[in-house]
């Protein structure tokens, strides 16, 4: 097997394994996005440079970018969950004049 086939096979396995457990949750876990970023970065780096070193550099860069995206998504999920919880448990209303009334 040549290098391209090995890199493609490794990236395909990483992408399939990473998408199996993908779910939006407020748990601080960004591993799925990190794995997806590292796999796609390795593929792009390997194809662009035609070397294992390029694939390694692309994998590291893609992993860092994927981790950053994962943490950003987690923060957004936490904010969304907090707003939903607040709306669900808020026993007050605002009248048309802007005054808040509590039940």
N, CA, C and O of each residue as an XYZ file, in Angstrom:
412
protein
N       0.841     -1.185      0.000
C       0.000      0.000      0.000
C       0.885      1.247      0.000
O       1.911      1.302      0.678
N       0.477      2.206     -0.748
C       1.259      3.432     -0.763
C       0.798      4.363      0.363
O      -0.170      4.058      1.060
N       1.470      5.473      0.541
C       1.189      6.394      1.645
C      -0.203      7.003      1.534
O      -0.908      7.139      2.534
N      -0.591      7.363      0.336
C      -1.899      7.987      0.151
C      -3.013      7.059      0.613
O      -3.950      7.507      1.274
N      -2.932      5.799      0.286
C      -3.949      4.835      0.685
C      -3.980      4.677      2.194
O      -5.055      4.597      2.789
N      -2.806      4.632      2.820
C      -2.754      4.511      4.276
C      -3.361      5.730      4.962
O      -4.128      5.595      5.916
N      -3.018      6.912      4.478
C      -3.557      8.141      5.060
C      -5.070      8.203      4.858
O      -5.806      8.561      5.778
N      -5.528      7.861      3.674
C      -6.966      7.888      3.398
C      -7.720      6.896      4.271
O      -8.797      7.208      4.780
N      -7.162      5.705      4.446
C      -7.819      4.697      5.279
C      -7.871      5.137      6.736
O      -8.899      4.974      7.393
N      -6.779      5.691      7.248
C      -6.758      6.159      8.636
C      -7.746      7.311      8.849
O      -8.436      7.365      9.867
N      -7.805      8.216      7.892
C      -8.736      9.338      8.015
C     -10.183      8.867      7.944
O     -11.033      9.369      8.680
N     -10.468      7.921      7.078
C     -11.834      7.401      6.977
C     -12.262      6.714      8.263
O     -13.391      6.891      8.719
N     -11.364      5.931      8.847
C     -11.683      5.263     10.115
C     -11.913      6.290     11.220
O     -12.846      6.146     12.010
N     -11.081      7.320     11.286
C     -11.238      8.351     12.308
C     -12.538      9.121     12.130
O     -13.218      9.429     13.108
N     -12.885      9.432     10.889
C     -14.123     10.168     10.643
C     -15.345      9.339     10.998
O     -16.286      9.855     11.600
N     -15.347      8.070     10.637
C     -16.490      7.208     10.959
C     -16.611      7.026     12.460
O     -17.712      7.115     13.004
N     -15.507      6.776     13.135
C     -15.544      6.583     14.590
C     -15.939      7.864     15.313
O     -16.604      7.811     16.348
N     -15.540      9.003     14.783
C     -15.872     10.271     15.430
C     -17.317     10.675     15.290
O     -17.863     11.326     16.181
N     -17.944     10.308     14.205
C     -19.329     10.724     13.999
C     -20.327      9.800     14.672
O     -21.503     10.149     14.780
N     -19.897      8.643     15.124
C     -20.822      7.719     15.776
C     -21.345      8.308     17.077
O     -22.536      8.194     17.364
N     -20.485      8.936     17.870
C     -20.894      9.426     19.176
C     -21.149     10.929     19.180
O     -21.121     11.545     20.245
N     -21.393     11.526     18.044
C     -21.594     12.970     17.993
C     -22.954     13.333     18.561
O     -23.978     12.812     18.120
N     -22.963     14.229     19.540
C     -24.216     14.715     20.110
C     -23.963     16.082     20.718
O     -22.876     16.360     21.223
N     -24.974     16.926     20.666
C     -24.857     18.255     21.236
C     -25.227     18.182     22.711
O     -26.347     17.800     23.051
N     -24.311     18.539     23.575
C     -24.556     18.481     25.004
C     -23.703     19.525     25.702
O     -22.674     19.966     25.190
N     -24.152     19.896     26.859
C     -23.431     20.862     27.681
C     -22.581     20.094     28.677
O     -22.833     20.154     29.881
N     -21.583     19.378     28.197
C     -20.781     18.543     29.079
C     -19.290     18.869     29.016
O     -18.497     18.218     29.696
N     -18.897     19.844     28.229
C     -17.498     20.226     28.149
C     -16.626     19.275     27.354
O     -15.405     19.425     27.361
N     -17.207     18.302     26.670
C     -16.439     17.321     25.920
C     -16.339     17.766     24.467
O     -17.356     17.957     23.799
N     -15.127     17.929     23.984
C     -14.911     18.344     22.595
C     -14.113     17.299     21.833
O     -13.463     17.620     20.838
N     -14.156     16.053     22.287
C     -13.321     15.020     21.681
C     -13.759     14.688     20.259
O     -12.918     14.426     19.399
N     -15.061     14.695     20.003
C     -15.538     14.372     18.657
C     -15.027     15.386     17.646
O     -14.530     15.014     16.583
N     -15.150     16.657     17.975
C     -14.688     17.693     17.062
C     -13.173     17.657     16.899
O     -12.657     17.932     15.816
N     -12.458     17.318     17.977
C     -10.997     17.227     17.899
C     -10.580     16.103     16.962
O      -9.677     16.278     16.143
N     -11.231     14.951     17.077
C     -10.896     13.812     16.217
C     -11.232     14.119     14.764
O     -10.445     13.820     13.866
N     -12.392     14.710     14.532
C     -12.767     15.053     13.161
C     -11.809     16.078     12.559
O     -11.428     15.971     11.393
N     -11.422     17.073     13.359
C     -10.478     18.076     12.877
C      -9.112     17.480     12.591
O      -8.481     17.815     11.588
N      -8.651     16.596     13.472
C      -7.345     15.974     13.272
C      -7.351     15.069     12.042
O      -6.390     15.057     11.273
N      -8.429     14.315     11.859
C      -8.511     13.428     10.691
C      -8.543     14.194      9.387
O      -7.822     13.871      8.443
N      -9.383     15.210      9.344
C      -9.470     15.979      8.100
C      -8.203     16.800      7.870
O      -7.785     16.976      6.725
N      -7.587     17.305      8.943
C      -6.328     18.037      8.791
C      -5.205     17.147      8.296
O      -4.368     17.577      7.501
N      -5.186     15.901      8.767
C      -4.162     14.962      8.303
C      -4.346     14.634      6.828
O      -3.376     14.539      6.076
N      -5.591     14.463      6.425
C      -5.854     14.177      5.005
C      -5.425     15.351      4.132
O      -4.730     15.170      3.132
N      -5.839     16.546      4.514
C      -5.491     17.721      3.709
C      -3.979     17.950      3.713
O      -3.389     18.228      2.668
N      -3.352     17.835      4.886
C      -1.900     18.035      4.959
C      -1.145     16.991      4.167
O      -0.157     17.314      3.507
N      -1.592     15.735      4.219
C      -0.937     14.681      3.461
C      -1.093     14.844      1.970
O      -0.148     14.626      1.212
N      -2.283     15.228      1.545
C      -2.517     15.421      0.108
C      -1.800     16.659     -0.422
O      -1.328     16.667     -1.559
N      -1.720     17.697      0.395
C      -1.078     18.926     -0.072
C       0.438     18.785     -0.163
O       1.058     19.341     -1.069
N       1.036     18.046      0.766
C       2.499     17.976      0.785
C       3.055     16.655      0.251
O       4.253     16.549     -0.014
N       2.202     15.659      0.093
C       2.620     14.339     -0.373
C       3.678     13.727      0.548
O       4.602     13.056      0.089
N       3.525     13.971      1.872
C       4.486     13.400      2.816
C       3.788     13.105      4.141
O       2.729     13.656      4.443
N       4.398     12.236      4.908
C       3.880     11.902      6.228
C       4.032     13.088      7.178
O       3.176     13.299      8.037
N       5.094     13.856      7.040
C       5.302     15.027      7.892
C       4.184     16.037      7.678
O       3.672     16.611      8.640
N       3.805     16.256      6.431
C       2.695     17.169      6.139
C       1.394     16.673      6.739
O       0.591     17.464      7.233
N       1.182     15.354      6.699
C      -0.021     14.791      7.304
C      -0.008     14.978      8.810
O      -1.043     15.272      9.408
N       1.163     14.810      9.433
C       1.266     14.990     10.886
C       1.017     16.439     11.281
O       0.295     16.711     12.240
N       1.611     17.361     10.548
C       1.408     18.789     10.841
C      -0.054     19.167     10.615
O      -0.644     19.889     11.418
N      -0.635     18.679      9.525
C      -2.047     18.958      9.261
C      -2.953     18.349     10.315
O      -3.963     18.948     10.682
N      -2.606     17.164     10.810
C      -3.404     16.534     11.860
C      -3.364     17.311     13.159
O      -4.388     17.468     13.824
N      -2.186     17.800     13.526
C      -2.064     18.595     14.752
C      -2.833     19.907     14.614
O      -3.583     20.287     15.514
N      -2.650     20.592     13.498
C      -3.361     21.858     13.281
C      -4.869     21.633     13.225
O      -5.627     22.402     13.815
N      -5.309     20.602     12.533
C      -6.732     20.306     12.461
C      -7.309     19.926     13.809
O      -8.442     20.290     14.122
N      -6.542     19.197     14.616
C      -6.993     18.847     15.958
C      -7.169     20.067     16.847
O      -8.138     20.157     17.601
N      -6.233     21.005     16.760
C      -6.357     22.239     17.546
C      -7.579     23.061     17.117
O      -8.316     23.582     17.954
N      -7.775     23.166     15.815
C      -8.923     23.919     15.310
C     -10.227     23.212     15.681
O     -11.188     23.864     16.088
N     -10.269     21.890     15.545
C     -11.464     21.137     15.914
C     -11.778     21.244     17.389
O     -12.946     21.339     17.768
N     -10.753     21.230     18.231
C     -10.953     21.380     19.669
C     -11.539     22.749     19.992
O     -12.440     22.857     20.823
N     -11.042     23.778     19.351
C     -11.566     25.127     19.559
C     -13.033     25.214     19.138
O     -13.850     25.808     19.841
N     -13.356     24.630     18.005
C     -14.743     24.631     17.535
C     -15.630     23.842     18.495
O     -16.755     24.255     18.779
N     -15.138     22.720     18.990
C     -15.913     21.915     19.926
C     -16.233     22.655     21.206
O     -17.361     22.583     21.693
N     -15.256     23.372     21.767
C     -15.510     24.133     22.980
C     -16.467     25.292     22.720
O     -17.282     25.624     23.580
N     -16.380     25.900     21.563
C     -17.319     26.963     21.208
C     -18.740     26.416     21.100
O     -19.689     27.045     21.569
N     -18.884     25.251     20.487
C     -20.205     24.634     20.389
C     -20.748     24.265     21.764
O     -21.945     24.413     22.012
N     -19.892     23.789     22.658
C     -20.340     23.445     24.005
C     -20.826     24.674     24.755
O     -21.834     24.611     25.458
N     -20.118     25.796     24.612
C     -20.569     27.022     25.273
C     -21.931     27.443     24.747
O     -22.794     27.858     25.520
N     -22.130     27.340     23.440
C     -23.426     27.703     22.864
C     -24.524     26.762     23.354
O     -25.638     27.206     23.630
N     -24.223     25.471     23.463
C     -25.205     24.515     23.969
C     -25.558     24.809     25.420
O     -26.723     24.698     25.803
N     -24.578     25.180     26.230
C     -24.842     25.505     27.635
C     -25.707     26.754     27.756
O     -26.624     26.805     28.576
N     -25.415     27.751     26.943
C     -26.243     28.966     26.974
C     -27.679     28.656     26.558
O     -28.629     29.143     27.171
N     -27.827     27.847     25.519
C     -29.156     27.474     25.038
C     -29.925     26.697     26.109
O     -31.117     26.930     26.309
N     -29.254     25.786     26.789
C     -29.903     25.000     27.846
C     -30.289     25.884     29.026
O     -31.350     25.696     29.621
N     -29.436     26.844     29.366
C     -29.753     27.748     30.473
C     -30.956     28.623     30.143
O     -31.815     28.846     30.997
N     -31.021     29.116     28.921
C     -32.179     29.932     28.539
C     -33.458     29.117     28.575
O     -34.485     29.603     29.047
N     -33.415     27.885     28.086
C     -34.600     27.028     28.099
C     -35.023     26.720     29.526
O     -36.215     26.715     29.832
N     -34.057     26.462     30.404
C     -34.379     26.178     31.807
C     -34.993     27.400     32.463
O     -35.956     27.274     33.219
N     -34.454     28.585     32.190
C     -34.981     29.809     32.782
C     -36.405     30.065     32.320
O     -37.276     30.396     33.125
N     -36.645     29.908     31.001
C     -38.002     30.138     30.484
C     -38.990     29.135     31.063
O     -40.145     29.475     31.319
N     -38.542     27.908     31.270
C     -39.427     26.865     31.768
C     -39.799     27.077     33.230
O     -40.906     26.729     33.641
N     -38.885     27.646     34.024
C     -39.109     27.771     35.457
C     -39.412     29.198     35.895
O     -39.506     29.461     37.094
N     -39.563     30.099     34.981
C     -39.865     31.483     35.322
C     -41.367     31.629     35.526
O     -42.147     31.362     34.612
N     -41.780     32.054     36.731
C     -43.201     32.182     37.053
C     -43.651     33.640     36.987
O     -44.551     34.041     37.724
N     -43.048     34.418     36.131
C     -43.423     35.820     36.023
C     -43.754     36.147     34.582
O     -43.511     35.356     33.671
N     -44.316     37.333     34.396
C     -44.595     37.807     33.045
C     -44.399     39.313     33.009
O     -44.428     39.983     34.041
N     -44.201     39.825     31.825
C     -44.026     41.256     31.619
C     -45.255     41.775     30.892
O     -45.630     41.263     29.838
N     -45.886     42.812     31.477
C     -47.079     43.356     30.833
C     -46.684     44.277     29.681
O     -45.501     44.475     29.407
N     -47.679     44.830     29.020
C     -47.386     45.637     27.832
C     -46.691     46.946     28.149
O     -46.209     47.621     27.239
N     -46.628     47.327     29.439
C     -45.930     48.546     29.834
C     -44.487     48.277     30.273
O     -43.756     49.200     30.631
N     -44.091     47.002     30.241
C     -42.728     46.650     30.595
C     -42.533     46.338     32.062
O     -41.394     46.205     32.509
N     -43.609     46.217     32.830
C     -43.491     45.907     34.252
C     -43.575     44.400     34.452
O     -44.418     43.726     33.860
N     -42.685     43.882     35.297
C     -42.665     42.437     35.571
C     -43.599     42.142     36.734
O     -43.571     42.825     37.758
N     -44.425     41.118     36.565
C     -45.370     40.665     37.594
C     -45.051     39.214     37.955
O     -44.782     38.384     37.086
N     -45.089     38.935     39.242
C     -44.781     37.586     39.721
C     -46.064     36.924     40.199
O     -46.919     37.574     40.801
N     -46.197     35.637     39.930
C     -47.386     34.888     40.351
C     -47.207     34.319     41.725
O     -48.109     33.658     42.241
